[in-house]
C-alpha cells in the first residue's frame, strides 16, 4: 500500500473526518533536502473532524503525528497540516 493510502486509511479510521484531503507535494520539492526519487516524501493534509473539537492547534498536530508515527519515521520528510473541527 502506498504511503498516501496508508495516511488516508489511518486518519479515516482514527478521526472519522468530515473532510480529508491528502496531497502528495513531493514533486514540488525535487532537489530539496529529504526528496527521494519516486516521491511520497512531502504531504499536505487538510482535515476536518469533530474528534479534534476543543483541541489547540498543537494538540491537533500531536494527535495526527501520533497516528502517523510509523509513516513519519519510515519515509515522510515533511507533513503540512490544515486541521480543525
VENBEL-V989685 format. One line per field, one symbol per residue. ss: DSSP state (H for helix, E for strand, - for the rest). Layout:
ss: ???
This chain:
ss: --HHHHHHHHHHHHH---EEEEEE-HHHH------------EEEEEEE-HHH----HHHHHHHHHHH-HHHHHH---EEEEEEE-
